[in-house]
Amino acid sequence: MIIAWLEEVRSGDIPLVGGKGASLGEMINAELPVPRGFAVTAPTFKRFIEETKIADKLFKALDVDVDNPEMLKNAEKVAKDLILNSQMPPDIEKEILGAYEELCRREGKNIFVAVRSSATAEDLPDASFAGQQDTFLNISGGKAVVDAVKQCWASLYGARAIFYRVKQGFDHRHVYISVVIQKMVDAEKAGVMFTSHPTSGEPLCIVEASWGLGETVVSGAVSPDNYVVDRQTGNIIQRKISSKKVMHIKDPKTGRTIQQETPKDLVDKPVLSDEEVLKLTEFGELLERHYGSPQDVEWAIENEKIHMLQSRPITTIQKMPVKEAAKATGKAILEGLGASPGIASGKVRIVMQLDELDKVNEGDILVTAMTTPDMVPAMKRAAAIITDEGGLTCHAAIVSRELGTPAVVGTKEATKALKDDMMVTVDGEKGYVYEGVLERVEEKPAIASTITKAKPITVTEVKVNISIPEAAQKAAATGADGVGLLRIEHMILGLNKHPMLYIRENKSDEYVAELVKGIQAVADAFYPKPVWVRTLDAPTDEFRSMKGGEDEPEEPNPMLGWRGIRRDLTEAEHFKLELQAFKKLYEMGYNNVGIMLPLVQHPEELRRAKTIMREVGLNLDKIEIGIMVETPASALTIDQFIKEGLDFVSFGTNDLTQYTLAVDRNNENVAYLYDEQHPAVLKLIEYVIAECNKAGVKTSICGQAGSYPKMAQKLVEMGISSISANIDAVESVREMVARTEQRIILDTARKSL
């Protein structure tokens, strides 16, 4: 499938149309006012790099030290040149041209479109990837659309995108890009809204607005008008009208997006009427209810009609209870919007040009007119961030919250009022900048009772999935009841040296020590809560690119090949090293670590694995041992696995779905059939839960479906023991679990009357 029309896709189609495309399809089917369009699918991009034979060169070019600016820029140049200089296959170009012509036909005229990147690792619950790929507005004509698609493809490998993916722990080989082509909204006014407060999660809808296209707000070119609506009362409780000196519009002569001065009569005029603010809030509440979590929404108004342009999860709400909070005391020298909470002191480093980023060192205060995605490496080094322009939804605010870095935006004059080497203190909650390093006093925030939600107590445990040890503290702060999945392969692949090479070089101890260090970081953060660690489950194509991986077999479909327990049992020498790492952890007192075996399909595999565990010296009576239920075979024979001796099982719904439905979700021809809530998949899950409950075996889920509140509801009704979700889905899943348990109790009580 080269083209997918947006009205035909759903949230489960991220592998097909990326996060943005899937979200737009959901919004259209929820009958929200979304401009119609289509997507060039992510598998089409994969096919493009394979058919043009640039894939190997491309991924090799990306294997660089991203903290080295020169190497990073060179990687971007090589990768983009490979894509832009390669000829698009004729059938792909023909399909794109045909779909654009069909869109024009539906509108009854040649139209302008927005061509927007939609990566398969984008708008996820635990990482927004804000601004990492490009968007091209006001594109008209078939050839221009095709060219813009290639530019979007190339933007997947911009320096900032490469850097961000590496730091977030995403493998470049597993991130592809779809491109969304939508009818362009020629907005008179536009902006962004948060359906709940982006840091506290309070039921406050925050709407930011400016004249013209939304790029003005998102880029931080102006400090937008700011409206706050108390969703509990329906009242607008704050209006902050700014001077909006510039705006982005479509040039009536060229059709291109340009920036111009705002007409004088509009500069200080409120952008939105109260009716428009409240109507936007109403749409926001619909979106939050539909997705089951707070949303970051882009919107536009043309001819008095509101259009929803994008909705993605807010990834920055603080899940931890409010503690005694420090506050700075003294005289403020600047005031702006508190965009990311926290207090930090440091030396001012004013950055007006991108080539000045290197002067920002660890612990400095980055001061700039407005941050751009290219500044993310420097933002990571900064102790705090101050900008002249921007609102709560601008790039600086979103990225600062995701980094956990204090930020004050929209100060108007920070780059003029502050000087390099000045010592300042930034209060990212109150929005003040103080001169010097000021005394901090401890106080409990007056509104703590309104912004701190007590964690619902549920019988069904809500756990968290972790891919990399560096995420352990953030995951623990969610209050999760443990770790339902710690992926060991990310630690191994991060070593950039094939595991068997350690054995051949007599460096097995070094390898085991690396595994111990990674698992220990997570076990420490959660102790004494359980941490279930999945043994190696990486396909051969991922190992082939590692040093020493030259002998990895070429497999037609690696996902159906030599991975999981199959590799562990045939490459037992390596499996024993994994087990030695577990043994060391138990000897160190980490009795909260459980071993989970992936991709099992026959009870004999569990039996053989336990034999090897005993050979290594593990005491199986003191260790929790479980399996992943990812194949119909393991689900249908679960009674035999139970007889072999099991403490727990966990559903890997990503694989269970594609193996049950015979659907390769990365195959563009059939990916639309992928459905984690297909009746057959649910029936297998329900059967396993019932059999395990009879035998006293714990059940959990760690596949992507576990992060969906609607799926959580079904699982609780089936009687699952725990649900393991992505980091930023823990709270919404827990709330759904609590509501479902309460409803079950209420229904039972009513029936007994």
Buried (B, 14 or more C-beta within 10 A) or exposed (E): BBBBBBEBBBBBBBBBBBBBBBBBBBBBBBEBBBBBBBBBBBBBBBBBBEBBEBBEEBBEBBEBEBEEBEBBEBBBEBBBBBBEEBEBBEEBBEBBBEBBEEBBEEEEEEBBBBBBBBBBBBBBBBBBBBBBBBBBBBBBBBEBBBBBBBBBBBBBBBBBBBBBBBBBBBBBEEBBBBBBBBBBBBBBBBBBBBBBBBBBBBBBBBBBBBBBBBBBBBBBBBBBBBBBBBBEEEEBEEBBBBEBBBBBBBEEEEBEBBBEEBEEEBBEEBBBEEEBBBBBBBBBBBBBEBBBBBBBBBBBBBEEEBBBBBBBBBBBBBBEEBEEBBBBEEEBBBBBBBBBBBBBBBBBBBBEEEEEBEEBEEEBBBBBBBBBBBBBBBBBBBBBBBBBBBBBBBBBBBBBBBBEBBBBBBBBEBBEBBEEEBBBBBBBBBBBBBBBEBEBEEEEBEEBEBBBEEBBEBEBBBBBBBBBBBBBEBBBBBBBBBBBBBBBBBBBBBBEBBBBBBBEEEEBEEBBEBBBEBBBBBBBBBBEBBBBBBBBBBBBBBBBBBEBBEEBEEBEEBBBBBBBBBBBBEBBEBBBBBBBBBBBBBEEEBBBBBBBBBBBBBBEBBEBBBEBBEEBEBEEEEBBBBBBBBBBBBBEBBBEBBEBEBBBBBBBBBBBBBBBBEBBBBBBEBBBBBBBBBEEBBEBBBBBBEBBBEEEBBBBBBBBBBBBBEBBBBBBEBBBBBBBBBBBBBBBBBBBBBBBBEEBEEEEEEEEE
